[in-house]
Amino acid sequence: MKRKEVLQSQVQELLELSKKFHNIILIDIRKIPAQLQKNIRSKIPGYKRVLKKTVVNRVLKALGSNYSVDYPVMFIFTELTPYRVEKILRAEVLPVAAKPGQIADRDIIVEETETNLPPGPSLSVLKQAGLDARVDKGKIKIAKTSTLVKAGQVITTNHVQALQLLGIKPFTIRAKISYGFDGSTEFRPEVFELDSEKLQEEVVRSLGSATNLAVNASYPNTSSIELIVIGAVNQAINLSTNSGYYSPMSIGNIIYKNILIGNNIKGDNK
């Protein structure tokens, strides 16, 4: 079978599969280790396959999307929503060693600890990296917690060697969604960069403000109607009480008000 026919066959197969699942997810697997890819496959139900960009782009175009990729992706058909898949990806991380010349995106802190390293060249390496390393009971000890590299600084060869000796992998790597489609809405990468907790807080705050506005404007909706009715009832009771108009809801307040007035009159006559 010719290459063109193979591509057409793969595209047609994927288009048929798209009819059986609600969601399409593309996961960027650049620099993603095989073990992490394996973990992702096991956690996300549905059809999963690493495909060439040519096939992926033809499928997306056939589905009416103008999105395209120029890097390897894992193509997934699933019943899970893009947000649910993103949550799984956030939980699937692997520790990664530092590399010389890399810019630290966070402080790299080495805690005070005892090691199994014997005295010798290792002690010099740790000290050259700037750590307070000492010999204690025949073993090397990090005597004080310290920041080996500050965020924004360049990681040197000395730093890397020290971290390797201590078995520290200061960074993590995880896969990210590059594209999602739920049958009606496209999801681009920037959507998943939002902090879900902050977004939830903002939604709650906005709903509260909208409800207050609706109540103050006496605009009834599912959120404001109960508060509007309660406010109207309270206003009606106050009006009935102040005007002396008897009703089942105001009679108690009127009687209580008259008792207070009567007590005040008695007090004035003494």
C-alpha positions as YAML, in Angstrom:
chain: A
units: angstrom
residues:
- id: 1
  name: MET
  ca: [0.00, 0.00, 0.00]
- id: 2
  name: LYS
  ca: [1.35, 3.40, -0.97]
- id: 3
  name: ARG
  ca: [2.14, 6.04, 1.65]
- id: 4
  name: LYS
  ca: [-0.74, 8.26, 0.49]
- id: 5
  name: GLU
  ca: [-3.18, 5.37, 0.78]
- id: 6
  name: VAL
  ca: [-1.90, 4.55, 4.27]
- id: 7
  name: LEU
  ca: [-2.46, 8.14, 5.37]
- id: 8
  name: GLN
  ca: [-5.96, 8.20, 3.91]
- id: 9
  name: SER
  ca: [-6.76, 4.91, 5.65]
- id: 10
  name: GLN
  ca: [-5.58, 6.23, 9.02]
- id: 11
  name: VAL
  ca: [-7.51, 9.46, 8.59]
- id: 12
  name: GLN
  ca: [-10.69, 7.60, 7.68]
- id: 13
  name: GLU
  ca: [-10.28, 5.27, 10.66]
- id: 14
  name: LEU
  ca: [-9.96, 8.23, 13.03]
- id: 15
  name: LEU
  ca: [-12.94, 10.02, 11.51]
- id: 16
  name: GLU
  ca: [-15.06, 6.91, 12.10]
- id: 17
  name: LEU
  ca: [-13.84, 6.73, 15.70]
- id: 18
  name: SER
  ca: [-14.73, 10.40, 16.23]
- id: 19
  name: LYS
  ca: [-18.40, 9.41, 15.82]
- id: 20
  name: LYS
  ca: [-18.17, 7.02, 18.78]
- id: 21
  name: PHE
  ca: [-16.67, 9.38, 21.37]
- id: 22
  name: HIS
  ca: [-17.71, 12.77, 22.70]
- id: 23
  name: ASN
  ca: [-14.24, 14.26, 23.14]
- id: 24
  name: ILE
  ca: [-11.03, 14.56, 21.14]
- id: 25
  name: ILE
  ca: [-7.82, 15.35, 23.02]
- id: 26
  name: LEU
  ca: [-4.34, 16.03, 21.64]
- id: 27
  name: ILE
  ca: [-1.52, 15.73, 24.17]
- id: 28
  name: ASP
  ca: [1.85, 17.31, 23.46]
- id: 29
  name: ILE
  ca: [4.43, 14.57, 24.07]
- id: 30
  name: ARG
  ca: [7.58, 16.48, 23.18]
- id: 31
  name: LYS
  ca: [10.28, 15.62, 25.74]
- id: 32
  name: ILE
  ca: [7.83, 13.35, 27.57]
- id: 33
  name: PRO
  ca: [9.56, 10.10, 28.69]
- id: 34
  name: ALA
  ca: [8.11, 6.77, 27.60]
- id: 35
  name: GLN
  ca: [7.24, 5.87, 31.21]
- id: 36
  name: LEU
  ca: [5.11, 8.98, 31.61]
- id: 37
  name: GLN
  ca: [3.37, 8.30, 28.29]
- id: 38
  name: LYS
  ca: [2.62, 4.79, 29.54]
- id: 39
  name: ASN
  ca: [1.15, 6.17, 32.77]
- id: 40
  name: ILE
  ca: [-1.08, 8.53, 30.81]
- id: 41
  name: ARG
  ca: [-2.35, 5.72, 28.59]
- id: 42
  name: SER
  ca: [-3.32, 3.68, 31.64]
- id: 43
  name: LYS
  ca: [-5.19, 6.55, 33.34]
- id: 44
  name: ILE
  ca: [-7.25, 7.86, 30.42]
- id: 45
  name: PRO
  ca: [-9.94, 5.53, 29.04]
- id: 46
  name: GLY
  ca: [-10.67, 5.44, 25.33]
- id: 47
  name: TYR
  ca: [-8.67, 5.24, 22.12]
- id: 48
  name: LYS
  ca: [-5.04, 6.42, 22.44]
- id: 49
  name: ARG
  ca: [-2.38, 6.52, 19.77]
- id: 50
  name: VAL
  ca: [0.76, 8.50, 18.97]
- id: 51
  name: LEU
  ca: [0.34, 9.84, 15.44]
- id: 52
  name: LYS
  ca: [2.33, 11.80, 12.90]
- id: 53
  name: LYS
  ca: [1.42, 15.45, 12.51]
- id: 54
  name: THR
  ca: [0.29, 14.91, 8.90]
- id: 55
  name: VAL
  ca: [-2.44, 12.49, 9.97]
- id: 56
  name: VAL
  ca: [-3.47, 14.64, 12.92]
- id: 57
  name: ASN
  ca: [-3.78, 17.80, 10.84]
- id: 58
  name: ARG
  ca: [-5.82, 16.06, 8.15]
- id: 59
  name: VAL
  ca: [-8.24, 14.72, 10.76]
- id: 60
  name: LEU
  ca: [-8.62, 18.13, 12.38]
- id: 61
  name: LYS
  ca: [-9.25, 19.75, 9.01]
- id: 62
  name: ALA
  ca: [-11.85, 17.12, 8.13]
- id: 63
  name: LEU
  ca: [-13.60, 17.84, 11.43]
- id: 64
  name: GLY
  ca: [-13.80, 21.53, 10.54]
- id: 65
  name: SER
  ca: [-10.98, 22.84, 12.74]
- id: 66
  name: ASN
  ca: [-8.28, 25.23, 11.54]
- id: 67
  name: TYR
  ca: [-5.96, 24.13, 14.36]
- id: 68
  name: SER
  ca: [-2.77, 22.31, 13.38]
- id: 69
  name: VAL
  ca: [0.33, 20.88, 15.05]
- id: 70
  name: ASP
  ca: [3.95, 20.59, 13.95]
- id: 71
  name: TYR
  ca: [5.10, 18.27, 16.74]
- id: 72
  name: PRO
  ca: [4.30, 14.73, 17.92]
- id: 73
  name: VAL
  ca: [1.07, 14.27, 19.87]
- id: 74
  name: MET
  ca: [-0.89, 11.52, 21.52]
- id: 75
  name: PHE
  ca: [-4.29, 11.43, 19.83]
- id: 76
  name: ILE
  ca: [-7.08, 10.47, 22.24]
- id: 77
  name: PHE
  ca: [-10.78, 9.75, 21.79]
- id: 78
  name: THR
  ca: [-12.49, 9.59, 25.17]
- id: 79
  name: GLU
  ca: [-15.68, 10.22, 27.10]
- id: 80
  name: LEU
  ca: [-13.74, 12.32, 29.61]
- id: 81
  name: THR
  ca: [-14.00, 16.08, 29.19]
- id: 82
  name: PRO
  ca: [-10.84, 18.04, 28.33]
- id: 83
  name: TYR
  ca: [-10.84, 19.53, 31.86]
- id: 84
  name: ARG
  ca: [-11.01, 16.07, 33.40]
- id: 85
  name: VAL
  ca: [-8.10, 14.89, 31.24]
- id: 86
  name: GLU
  ca: [-6.10, 17.98, 32.21]
- id: 87
  name: LYS
  ca: [-6.68, 17.15, 35.88]
- id: 88
  name: ILE
  ca: [-5.28, 13.65, 35.30]
- id: 89
  name: LEU
  ca: [-2.23, 15.08, 33.50]
- id: 90
  name: ARG
  ca: [-1.53, 17.48, 36.36]
- id: 91
  name: ALA
  ca: [-1.38, 14.51, 38.73]
- id: 92
  name: GLU
  ca: [0.93, 12.48, 36.48]
- id: 93
  name: VAL
  ca: [4.36, 14.05, 36.93]
- id: 94
  name: LEU
  ca: [7.91, 12.71, 36.91]
- id: 95
  name: PRO
  ca: [10.90, 14.18, 38.78]
- id: 96
  name: VAL
  ca: [13.60, 15.52, 36.46]
- id: 97
  name: ALA
  ca: [17.28, 16.19, 37.10]
- id: 98
  name: ALA
  ca: [18.76, 19.65, 36.60]
- id: 99
  name: LYS
  ca: [21.03, 20.39, 33.64]
- id: 100
  name: PRO
  ca: [23.99, 22.80, 33.33]
- id: 101
  name: GLY
  ca: [22.94, 26.10, 31.78]
- id: 102
  name: GLN
  ca: [19.29, 25.63, 32.72]
- id: 103
  name: ILE
  ca: [17.47, 28.58, 34.30]
- id: 104
  name: ALA
  ca: [15.90, 27.66, 37.64]
- id: 105
  name: ASP
  ca: [12.18, 28.40, 37.62]
- id: 106
  name: ARG
  ca: [12.07, 28.12, 41.40]
- id: 107
  name: ASP
  ca: [14.45, 28.11, 44.36]
- id: 108
  name: ILE
  ca: [16.39, 24.85, 44.65]
- id: 109
  name: ILE
  ca: [16.71, 24.20, 48.37]
- id: 110
  name: VAL
  ca: [18.92, 21.53, 49.91]
- id: 111
  name: GLU
  ca: [17.77, 20.50, 53.36]
- id: 112
  name: GLU
  ca: [20.02, 19.74, 56.30]
- id: 113
  name: THR
  ca: [20.58, 16.00, 56.17]
- id: 114
  name: GLU
  ca: [22.94, 13.12, 56.78]
- id: 115
  name: THR
  ca: [24.18, 11.23, 53.72]
- id: 116
  name: ASN
  ca: [25.82, 7.89, 53.04]
- id: 117
  name: LEU
  ca: [28.60, 9.58, 51.07]
- id: 118
  name: PRO
  ca: [32.13, 8.83, 52.33]
- id: 119
  name: PRO
  ca: [34.66, 11.66, 52.74]
- id: 120
  name: GLY
  ca: [36.73, 12.38, 49.67]
- id: 121
  name: PRO
  ca: [36.07, 14.06, 46.30]
- id: 122
  name: SER
  ca: [32.34, 14.25, 47.04]
- id: 123
  name: LEU
  ca: [33.00, 16.63, 49.93]
- id: 124
  name: SER
  ca: [34.86, 19.02, 47.63]
- id: 125
  name: VAL
  ca: [32.08, 18.89, 45.02]
- id: 126
  name: LEU
  ca: [29.42, 19.77, 47.59]
- id: 127
  name: LYS
  ca: [31.48, 22.61, 49.05]
- id: 128
  name: GLN
  ca: [32.30, 24.03, 45.62]
- id: 129
  name: ALA
  ca: [28.57, 24.14, 44.93]
- id: 130
  name: GLY
  ca: [28.15, 26.33, 48.01]
- id: 131
  name: LEU
  ca: [26.74, 23.80, 50.47]
- id: 132
  name: ASP
  ca: [27.77, 23.58, 54.13]
- id: 133
  name: ALA
  ca: [29.08, 20.01, 53.86]
- id: 134
  name: ARG
  ca: [31.02, 18.41, 56.72]
- id: 135
  name: VAL
  ca: [32.26, 14.99, 57.81]
- id: 136
  name: ASP
  ca: [30.36, 13.52, 60.73]
- id: 137
  name: LYS
  ca: [30.88, 9.96, 62.02]
- id: 138
  name: GLY
  ca: [32.68, 8.93, 58.86]
- id: 139
  name: LYS
  ca: [29.98, 10.23, 56.52]
- id: 140
  name: ILE
  ca: [29.30, 13.52, 54.76]
- id: 141
  name: LYS
  ca: [26.60, 15.64, 56.35]
- id: 142
  name: ILE
  ca: [24.81, 18.71, 55.00]
- id: 143
  name: ALA
  ca: [25.04, 20.80, 58.16]
- id: 144
  name: LYS
  ca: [22.62, 23.56, 57.23]
- id: 145
  name: THR
  ca: [19.59, 23.99, 54.99]
- id: 146
  name: SER
  ca: [20.45, 26.41, 52.20]
- id: 147
  name: THR
  ca: [19.26, 27.66, 48.83]
- id: 148
  name: LEU
  ca: [21.59, 26.13, 46.28]
- id: 149
  name: VAL
  ca: [20.14, 28.07, 43.32]
- id: 150
  name: LYS
  ca: [17.67, 30.94, 43.44]
- id: 151
  name: ALA
  ca: [14.81, 31.23, 40.98]
- id: 152
  name: GLY
  ca: [16.00, 32.92, 37.79]
- id: 153
  name: GLN
  ca: [19.64, 31.95, 38.25]
- id: 154
  name: VAL
  ca: [21.64, 29.76, 35.87]
- id: 155
  name: ILE
  ca: [22.36, 26.24, 37.09]
- id: 156
  name: THR
  ca: [26.09, 25.49, 36.87]
- id: 157
  name: THR
  ca: [27.96, 22.23, 36.44]
- id: 158
  name: ASN
  ca: [28.92, 22.37, 40.14]
- id: 159
  name: HIS
  ca: [25.26, 22.64, 41.10]
- id: 160
  name: VAL
  ca: [24.33, 19.67, 38.91]
- id: 161
  name: GLN
  ca: [27.13, 17.50, 40.29]
- id: 162
  name: ALA
  ca: [26.11, 18.31, 43.87]
- id: 163
  name: LEU
  ca: [22.46, 17.51, 43.19]
- id: 164
  name: GLN
  ca: [23.41, 14.23, 41.51]
- id: 165
  name: LEU
  ca: [25.51, 13.20, 44.51]
- id: 166
  name: LEU
  ca: [22.58, 13.89, 46.83]
- id: 167
  name: GLY
  ca: [20.08, 12.16, 44.54]
- id: 168
  name: ILE
  ca: [17.99, 15.31, 44.18]
- id: 169
  name: LYS
  ca: [15.86, 15.88, 41.08]
- id: 170
  name: PRO
  ca: [14.54, 19.39, 41.66]
- id: 171
  name: PHE
  ca: [12.17, 19.71, 38.73]
- id: 172
  name: THR
  ca: [9.13, 17.86, 37.42]
- id: 173
  name: ILE
  ca: [7.79, 17.24, 33.95]
- id: 174
  name: ARG
  ca: [4.25, 16.55, 32.84]
- id: 175
  name: ALA
  ca: [2.33, 16.31, 29.61]
- id: 176
  name: LYS
  ca: [-0.03, 19.09, 28.55]
- id: 177
  name: ILE
  ca: [-3.08, 19.29, 26.33]
- id: 178
  name: SER
  ca: [-2.40, 21.10, 23.08]
- id: 179
  name: TYR
  ca: [-5.97, 20.84, 21.77]
- id: 180
  name: GLY
  ca: [-9.37, 19.60, 22.87]
- id: 181
  name: PHE
  ca: [-12.78, 19.33, 21.21]
- id: 182
  name: ASP
  ca: [-16.04, 18.25, 22.86]
- id: 183
  name: GLY
  ca: [-18.20, 18.25, 19.75]
- id: 184
  name: SER
  ca: [-19.12, 21.92, 19.94]
- id: 185
  name: THR
  ca: [-16.27, 23.83, 21.62]
- id: 186
  name: GLU
  ca: [-12.55, 23.93, 20.87]
- id: 187
  name: PHE
  ca: [-10.12, 24.12, 23.79]
- id: 188
  name: ARG
  ca: [-6.72, 25.70, 23.20]
- id: 189
  name: PRO
  ca: [-3.68, 25.32, 25.53]
- id: 190
  name: GLU
  ca: [-4.09, 28.71, 27.23]
- id: 191
  name: VAL
  ca: [-7.49, 27.65, 28.60]
- id: 192
  name: PHE
  ca: [-5.84, 25.01, 30.79]
- id: 193
  name: GLU
  ca: [-3.31, 27.44, 32.25]
- id: 194
  name: LEU
  ca: [-6.05, 28.97, 34.40]
- id: 195
  name: ASP
  ca: [-5.86, 28.17, 38.10]
- id: 196
  name: SER
  ca: [-9.05, 26.18, 38.76]
- id: 197
  name: GLU
  ca: [-9.29, 27.24, 42.42]
- id: 198
  name: LYS
  ca: [-8.86, 30.93, 41.60]
- id: 199
  name: LEU
  ca: [-11.32, 30.58, 38.74]
- id: 200
  name: GLN
  ca: [-13.88, 29.01, 41.07]
- id: 201
  name: GLU
  ca: [-13.42, 31.82, 43.61]
- id: 202
  name: GLU
  ca: [-13.88, 34.41, 40.87]
- id: 203
  name: VAL
  ca: [-17.05, 32.70, 39.61]
- id: 204
  name: VAL
  ca: [-18.51, 32.60, 43.14]
- id: 205
  name: ARG
  ca: [-17.63, 36.27, 43.68]
- id: 206
  name: SER
  ca: [-19.17, 37.25, 40.33]
- id: 207
  name: LEU
  ca: [-22.35, 35.30, 41.05]
- id: 208
  name: GLY
  ca: [-22.66, 37.07, 44.41]
- id: 209
  name: SER
  ca: [-22.27, 40.48, 42.79]
- id: 210
  name: ALA
  ca: [-24.78, 39.62, 40.07]
- id: 211
  name: THR
  ca: [-27.30, 38.41, 42.65]
- id: 212
  name: ASN
  ca: [-26.95, 41.59, 44.70]
- id: 213
  name: LEU
  ca: [-27.44, 43.70, 41.59]
- id: 214
  name: ALA
  ca: [-30.55, 41.73, 40.62]
- id: 215
  name: VAL
  ca: [-32.02, 42.06, 44.14]
- id: 216
  name: ASN
  ca: [-31.37, 45.82, 44.31]
- id: 217
  name: ALA
  ca: [-32.90, 46.28, 40.86]
- id: 218
  name: SER
  ca: [-35.83, 43.98, 41.76]
- id: 219
  name: TYR
  ca: [-34.96, 41.85, 38.73]
- id: 220
  name: PRO
  ca: [-36.21, 38.30, 39.36]
- id: 221
  name: ASN
  ca: [-34.12, 35.29, 38.34]
- id: 222
  name: THR
  ca: [-33.34, 31.90, 39.85]
- id: 223
  name: SER
  ca: [-30.72, 33.39, 42.19]
- id: 224
  name: SER
  ca: [-32.52, 36.57, 43.24]
- id: 225
  name: ILE
  ca: [-36.22, 35.69, 43.35]
- id: 226
  name: GLU
  ca: [-36.18, 34.27, 46.89]
- id: 227
  name: LEU
  ca: [-34.33, 37.29, 48.28]
- id: 228
  name: ILE
  ca: [-36.62, 39.70, 46.41]
- id: 229
  name: VAL
  ca: [-39.74, 38.00, 47.82]
- id: 230
  name: ILE
  ca: [-38.31, 38.00, 51.36]
- id: 231
  name: GLY
  ca: [-37.46, 41.69, 51.04]
- id: 232
  name: ALA
  ca: [-40.92, 42.52, 49.70]
- id: 233
  name: VAL
  ca: [-42.62, 40.59, 52.52]
- id: 234
  name: ASN
  ca: [-40.53, 42.38, 55.14]
- id: 235
  name: GLN
  ca: [-41.37, 45.76, 53.59]
- id: 236
  name: ALA
  ca: [-45.08, 44.89, 53.58]
- id: 237
  name: ILE
  ca: [-44.96, 43.84, 57.24]
- id: 238
  name: ASN
  ca: [-43.16, 47.05, 58.22]
- id: 239
  name: LEU
  ca: [-45.67, 49.15, 56.27]
- id: 240
  name: SER
  ca: [-48.63, 47.37, 57.90]
- id: 241
  name: THR
  ca: [-47.09, 47.71, 61.35]
- id: 242
  name: ASN
  ca: [-46.29, 51.41, 60.99]
- id: 243
  name: SER
  ca: [-49.73, 52.24, 59.55]
- id: 244
  name: GLY
  ca: [-51.63, 50.11, 62.07]
- id: 245
  name: TYR
  ca: [-53.15, 47.97, 59.33]
- id: 246
  name: TYR
  ca: [-54.05, 44.56, 60.72]
- id: 247
  name: SER
  ca: [-53.02, 41.46, 58.79]
- id: 248
  name: PRO
  ca: [-52.05, 37.92, 59.80]
- id: 249
  name: MET
  ca: [-48.37, 38.84, 59.41]
- id: 250
  name: SER
  ca: [-48.46, 42.28, 61.07]
- id: 251
  name: ILE
  ca: [-50.85, 41.71, 63.98]
- id: 252
  name: GLY
  ca: [-48.12, 40.44, 66.30]
- id: 253
  name: ASN
  ca: [-45.89, 43.43, 65.65]
- id: 254
  name: ILE
  ca: [-48.80, 45.88, 66.09]
- id: 255
  name: ILE
  ca: [-49.81, 44.36, 69.44]
- id: 256
  name: TYR
  ca: [-46.21, 44.40, 70.65]
- id: 257
  name: LYS
  ca: [-45.83, 48.02, 69.50]
- id: 258
  name: ASN
  ca: [-49.00, 49.07, 71.35]
- id: 259
  name: ILE
  ca: [-47.87, 47.29, 74.52]
- id: 260
  name: LEU
  ca: [-44.64, 49.27, 74.44]
- id: 261
  name: ILE
  ca: [-46.57, 52.51, 73.91]
- id: 262
  name: GLY
  ca: [-48.88, 51.64, 76.80]
- id: 263
  name: ASN
  ca: [-45.98, 50.89, 79.12]
- id: 264
  name: ASN
  ca: [-44.37, 54.20, 78.24]
- id: 265
  name: ILE
  ca: [-47.63, 56.08, 78.99]
- id: 266
  name: LYS
  ca: [-47.92, 54.37, 82.38]
- id: 267
  name: GLY
  ca: [-44.37, 55.32, 83.17]
- id: 268
  name: ASP
  ca: [-45.01, 58.96, 82.32]
- id: 269
  name: ASN
  ca: [-48.12, 59.10, 84.58]
- id: 270
  name: LYS
  ca: [-46.30, 57.90, 87.69]
...
